[in-house]
Amino acid sequence: MALLGKNLLDEPAPTYLEENPELAARFDAGDEAEDLAAAFPKEQLPWAILAEEALADGRTLEGYAYARVGYHRGLDALRGHGWKGHGPVPYSHEANRGFLRALAALGQAAAQIGETDEAARIEKFLDDSDPEAAAQIQAR
């Protein structure tokens, strides 16, 4: 039996969410995140952007709430694509970025409200999803 190409560690394959061309077109056209969240409530990117904007403006609880919505919408989408609760979610795949950005924003907000155990859990989750994600998100 040939072992070439076989996953010997039995790690799950990376999960890749689907692109939403209509959302991308409206985002590229300059639609606001609030309008996009209302039009595409199951998509994570608008919620992540709303969370990031709220946190940047010092609206911590609002940012936490937006990030929590994006995070849960992302979990639903990941599970719908075969994700079993662990395994790679590459930041390099554009459609995964909304979930990972929401996850990072949730960790930031949790830390700001003193929920240190949640912030640590989220940091580990983000790192387990993609070890490069946090640096890529910060570099944006």
N, C-alpha and C positions, 0 to 999 in steps of 0.2 A: 504494500500500500504506500503510495507516494505521500509524503508529508508537505511537499512544497505548496505553499498557499493555504495550508490548514492552520486554523487558529488553535495553537497548542495550549494556550492559557485559558481557553473557553471564555474569553471576554466577549461581552455583547458587541455587536457591530455598531458603528456610529448611527445616530438617528438624524435624519435630515427632514426638516419640515418643508412643506410645499410653499412655493412662491405664490403670492396673490398679485397677479398682474394689474388688477383694477386698483388695489391699494397702492401699489408702487407708482402707477400713473398719476394718481391723485396726490400722492406725496411729492412726486417730482414736479407737479403743477403748482405746488405751494400751499396745498390745503393745510389748515391748522390741525394739530394733533387732536384737539377736542372734537372737531368735526369728523375726523377719521375714526376716533373711538366710537362715536355715535353711529357712524355708517358701517363700521366693521368691528362690532363689539367682541368678537371671538379672536381677533388678531392681537398679538402682544405688543407690537411696536408702538402703536399710538399710546397705549397705557404706559409703556416704558418712558416715552418722551414726556408725557404729562408728569410722571413721577420725577424725572430728572429736572424738569422745569420748576416744579414745586419745591424740590429740595434746594435747588440753586437760589430760589427766592426766599428761603428760610421758612417755608410752609411745610414743616416736617410731617405732621400728622396727615396732611393732604397727600404729600408725596408717598408716605407709607401706604395709604389706602390705594392710590393709583398703582403702586408697585405690586401690592398684594393681588389686585385684579389681574394685572399682566402675568404675574407668576402663576396664578391658578388657571388662567386661560392657556398658558404655556404647558402646564402639566397635562391639561385635557388634550391639547394638540399632540404632545409627545406620546401620550398613551395611545392615541388614535393612530399613530404611526409605528406602533409595535414596541415602544420603549417600555421596559419592565421595572422602572424605578431606579435604574442605574445604568451607567455606560456613557460613552462619549456623545456630546452634543456640540459639534465643532462650530466655533465662532466664525471660521472661514466661510461657512455656508450662510449666505445673506439672510435666508429665511429663519435661521436659528437665532439671529442677533436680537430680535425683539424680546424673546424669552430670557436670554442671557443678560440683556440690559435691565430688564425688569427685576431679575434675580439680584443683580448687583445693586440696584437702587433700593430694593427691599432690605438688603444687608446694611446699606448705609443708613437708611431710616431707622432700622432696628437698633443699630449702635447709638444713634442720636437720641433715642428715647430710653436708653439704658437697658435694652433687652439683649444683654451681652451673649447669653447662651444661643439665642436665635441668630445673632450676627455671626457668631463663630460657626454655627451649623451651615448657614448660607454661604459663608466664605469657603468652607470645605466642599459644599455642593457645587459651587461655581468652579472651583479648582478641579474637582472630579469630572465635571462636564467638559472642561477644556482648560488645561493649565495656563494657556496663554490669554484666556478671555479677559481676566481682570486688567491686565496690562493694556490689552487692545482697547478696552472700553475707556480706560483712563486717558489713553493717548488720542482719543477722538477729538 
